[in-house]
Every structure is written in C-alpha cells, then in structure tokens.
Amino acid sequence: MISNGFSVEPLTTSCREVWESRRHAVFGVSPGNSYFNVDRLRATLDWLQTEFKQIDVIIPDSALKHTFIALGYDEGKAAKKARSETNVLRNRVLRAWTDLDGPRPTDGLHRMSELSANPTYTEVLAHCAHLTAADPVLADASTEMTKEVLAAKGLVGDATPAQITEAKNYLIAELPFFVSSCRIFDVDASLNFYHQPLPLANVIFSDTSALKPDPGQGYATIRPPEHGDTR
C-alpha cells in the first residue's frame, strides 16, 4: 500500500492493524550504512511525524562493537570505531530532525546503551538471547543474517563459528524492538520497520520460531518514494 508516497508493507494481518492504529513507530537506523543520509532521514522523519503519534529512533551504539570484534579489532579499538560510526549517525538524525523543528515532546532519540537501565529491555534481551541459542529456526535465521552483516562490513571469505557467535550479539540486541517495543516504550501498539525485508523479522512474525511478538507489536517494510537498492 502507498501512504503519502511511502510504500508500507505490513507482514501479517495483526501487523496491518498495528500500522492502522498509527500509535507508535520504532525507527531503527544502521551505523555505517550510506542509506541513512540526512535527506532520507529528514524525509522519513517528516513522514513519520505526519503518520504516527509517537516516534522513537534507536541507534545501536554499544551493540555495534561486537561486529568489529568479529572482524578482528581488539575490544578497545572496536568500541572506539563503534562510537565513531554511531556519533556520525546520531548527528545526521539530529540535523534532519532540527530541519523539521526538532522532535515533538512525545518523540525520542535513543542510543541503545541508554536502554540498558530499562528493565523491560534487559528482560526481553535475555529472553531473546536464550531463544536465539535454543531454537533451531531462530538460530539458523540469525546466523544467515549475521553472515550478511559481516560480508557487508567487508569480511572476505566465510565467517568462522567464533566470528558468527560474536557478531550475532549485534542482532540479538535489536530483537527486543521487534517483539516488545510496545512494552519497552509503554504504548498499546508499536510498529517496528526497516526499508528492506529482514529474514529474521519474517521468521518471528510468521510464527515459525519460539520467539513470539507481544500483543500490539507489529513490523513492516517501509520505503520512501526515492527508494532504490541502497543497503
């Protein structure tokens, strides 16, 4: 479906109901991804403010270091590189939002590390980590996505089991927003989205894994009018 020029594709009927409520949206942005330039961020935030009562933008700062450790950086250099990339992205989001007169009082911009004090996030994170290891369907889907992330970050050749285990922590840290963002942000309905289909989201919302979204939780692929193949 098309909404004010944006393509919106909810995964399931329940996701469509969450979309139609227009209550709350989680906008996850990816550090080091050229897709999230200022112009595209501005257009997306402008659209979100028109469509949704509340927006929360999530920047996965602390989780990103796991990707760089998997790529061979020591922990200190991995943390430094993660901070650098996430600071650049946060500044882009702030610039885009400032161009739109800033976030509304209901909106928020969060580093993922800031949510470590949120008891709901930490509870759901532990649950997601357990099921990602225990459930074969979820384990396979997260492994394949992790391989794609490492390849996109420049890994040459096949990822080793140790690299996959380390880098998978990045995806696990994002999973609470796919299954429980309504509880994390204390709203009755919440839509998480990305600009391209995510196999892991398909698994979670197709009811084929042990990890289930909360009632009121939705997911959709949402593309701006100028969307191309940029990843």
Legacy VTK file of the C-alpha trace (Angstrom):
# vtk DataFile Version 3.0
C-alpha trace
ASCII
DATASET POLYDATA
POINTS 231 float
0.000 0.000 0.000
1.061 3.634 -0.532
0.742 6.283 2.186
1.724 9.853 1.272
4.229 8.492 -1.243
5.750 5.887 1.088
5.362 2.178 0.410
4.131 0.308 3.506
4.082 -3.490 3.605
2.934 -4.976 6.942
3.950 -8.625 7.318
0.717 -10.005 8.774
-2.904 -9.067 9.462
-2.034 -8.188 13.057
0.833 -6.011 11.788
-1.629 -4.244 9.493
-3.838 -3.497 12.485
-0.863 -2.011 14.348
0.009 0.092 11.286
-3.565 1.311 11.006
-3.548 2.430 14.650
-0.688 4.892 13.886
0.101 4.858 17.620
3.877 4.429 17.787
6.790 3.708 15.462
10.291 2.471 16.190
12.745 3.774 13.604
15.939 1.717 13.763
18.887 3.237 11.908
22.113 1.439 10.996
25.587 2.971 11.593
27.957 2.869 8.650
25.058 2.476 6.209
25.021 5.077 3.433
21.271 4.595 3.042
20.733 6.733 6.138
21.852 10.076 4.751
20.439 13.381 6.029
17.987 13.863 3.160
16.478 10.401 3.530
16.360 10.691 7.322
14.622 14.055 7.028
12.038 12.720 4.587
11.359 9.641 6.712
11.090 11.569 9.979
8.784 14.096 8.342
6.549 11.282 7.124
6.618 9.519 10.492
5.601 12.699 12.319
2.662 13.037 9.948
1.568 9.421 10.361
2.351 8.460 13.978
1.533 9.942 17.374
4.948 8.982 18.740
8.335 8.060 17.235
11.387 6.561 18.922
14.621 6.404 16.941
17.119 3.747 18.035
20.870 3.904 17.371
22.621 0.575 18.161
25.815 2.047 19.593
27.021 -0.447 22.198
25.963 -3.480 20.150
27.990 -2.432 17.111
31.314 -3.211 18.804
30.526 -6.936 18.504
30.615 -6.645 14.727
34.049 -5.040 14.783
35.406 -7.542 17.293
34.254 -10.293 14.932
36.130 -8.526 12.129
39.388 -8.692 14.090
39.514 -5.443 16.080
40.564 -5.675 19.705
37.884 -4.641 22.192
39.198 -1.116 22.725
39.520 -0.316 19.018
36.162 -1.967 18.307
34.458 0.207 20.910
36.176 3.339 19.555
35.156 2.584 15.961
31.591 1.831 17.066
31.414 5.174 18.909
32.730 6.995 15.850
30.181 5.476 13.462
27.253 5.897 15.829
28.173 9.517 16.611
28.173 10.312 12.898
24.762 8.717 12.501
23.322 10.395 15.592
24.460 13.768 14.308
22.724 13.074 10.990
19.488 12.215 12.769
19.727 15.363 14.906
20.415 17.521 11.855
17.474 16.006 9.982
15.148 16.442 12.947
16.359 20.015 13.572
15.442 20.837 9.980
11.913 19.744 10.918
11.930 21.933 14.072
13.100 19.110 16.296
11.394 16.103 17.868
7.909 16.578 19.276
7.537 16.229 23.056
6.330 12.645 22.553
9.304 11.611 20.372
12.709 10.293 21.382
16.215 9.584 20.098
17.970 6.800 21.999
21.380 5.225 21.998
20.851 1.535 22.638
23.288 1.730 25.562
20.925 4.167 27.301
18.251 1.474 27.371
20.421 -0.822 29.496
18.675 0.708 32.522
15.234 -0.154 31.118
14.147 -3.323 32.964
11.773 -4.397 30.191
14.507 -4.136 27.563
17.001 -6.113 29.643
14.405 -8.789 30.471
13.408 -9.225 26.823
17.052 -9.137 25.726
17.875 -12.089 27.981
14.844 -13.961 26.636
15.877 -13.260 23.023
19.465 -14.371 23.681
18.272 -17.636 25.210
15.888 -18.471 22.368
18.378 -17.486 19.665
20.679 -20.170 21.024
17.997 -22.770 21.825
15.582 -22.590 18.887
16.989 -24.060 15.622
14.792 -21.927 13.362
15.799 -18.712 15.083
19.429 -19.798 15.300
19.612 -20.515 11.574
17.921 -17.244 10.587
20.135 -15.149 12.865
23.254 -16.947 11.626
22.421 -16.189 7.995
21.700 -12.539 8.777
24.930 -12.271 10.756
26.898 -13.603 7.775
25.276 -10.928 5.602
26.161 -8.196 8.101
29.809 -9.301 8.261
30.056 -9.511 4.464
28.571 -6.016 4.149
31.187 -4.764 6.625
33.989 -6.121 4.456
34.645 -9.656 5.670
36.390 -11.638 2.942
35.633 -15.344 2.826
33.404 -17.383 5.095
32.794 -16.301 8.674
34.096 -18.694 11.306
31.807 -20.036 14.050
33.575 -17.762 16.560
33.002 -14.704 14.359
29.339 -15.569 13.951
28.865 -16.073 17.679
30.437 -12.701 18.459
28.721 -10.721 15.701
25.325 -12.278 16.409
25.205 -10.226 19.616
24.502 -7.187 17.431
21.311 -8.737 16.064
20.259 -10.093 19.446
20.492 -6.592 20.931
17.988 -5.376 18.319
15.487 -8.217 18.743
13.632 -6.697 21.734
12.414 -3.896 19.485
10.943 -6.432 17.065
8.996 -8.338 19.708
8.367 -5.968 22.636
8.772 -2.303 21.674
5.204 -1.681 22.844
6.252 -2.737 26.373
9.660 -1.057 26.226
8.056 2.299 25.394
4.826 1.688 27.349
2.362 2.024 24.476
-0.530 -0.222 23.484
0.623 -0.670 19.876
4.034 -0.269 18.270
5.276 -0.746 14.710
8.939 -1.535 14.065
10.106 -1.167 10.482
13.044 -1.212 8.115
13.483 -0.108 4.500
14.089 -3.606 3.162
12.768 -7.052 4.130
14.585 -8.680 7.042
14.576 -12.510 7.062
14.762 -12.584 10.852
11.614 -10.463 11.138
9.861 -12.778 8.701
10.698 -15.739 10.939
9.471 -14.016 14.105
6.189 -12.809 12.626
5.433 -15.946 10.635
5.007 -17.920 13.872
7.663 -20.455 12.878
10.064 -19.829 15.788
9.845 -19.970 19.567
10.219 -16.160 19.765
6.794 -14.509 19.570
5.920 -10.815 19.276
3.881 -9.288 22.093
0.219 -8.379 21.534
0.144 -4.981 19.864
3.562 -5.482 18.267
3.907 -5.021 14.516
6.538 -4.980 11.804
6.531 -3.591 8.265
8.810 -2.832 5.362
8.522 0.911 4.722
10.223 2.546 1.759
10.412 6.261 0.908
9.437 7.334 -2.630
13.050 7.548 -3.837
13.965 4.079 -2.501
16.377 2.160 -4.647
18.624 -0.790 -3.956
20.858 1.011 -1.449
21.572 -1.082 1.623
LINES 1 232
231 0 1 2 3 4 5 6 7 8 9 10 11 12 13 14 15 16 17 18 19 20 21 22 23 24 25 26 27 28 29 30 31 32 33 34 35 36 37 38 39 40 41 42 43 44 45 46 47 48 49 50 51 52 53 54 55 56 57 58 59 60 61 62 63 64 65 66 67 68 69 70 71 72 73 74 75 76 77 78 79 80 81 82 83 84 85 86 87 88 89 90 91 92 93 94 95 96 97 98 99 100 101 102 103 104 105 106 107 108 109 110 111 112 113 114 115 116 117 118 119 120 121 122 123 124 125 126 127 128 129 130 131 132 133 134 135 136 137 138 139 140 141 142 143 144 145 146 147 148 149 150 151 152 153 154 155 156 157 158 159 160 161 162 163 164 165 166 167 168 169 170 171 172 173 174 175 176 177 178 179 180 181 182 183 184 185 186 187 188 189 190 191 192 193 194 195 196 197 198 199 200 201 202 203 204 205 206 207 208 209 210 211 212 213 214 215 216 217 218 219 220 221 222 223 224 225 226 227 228 229 230
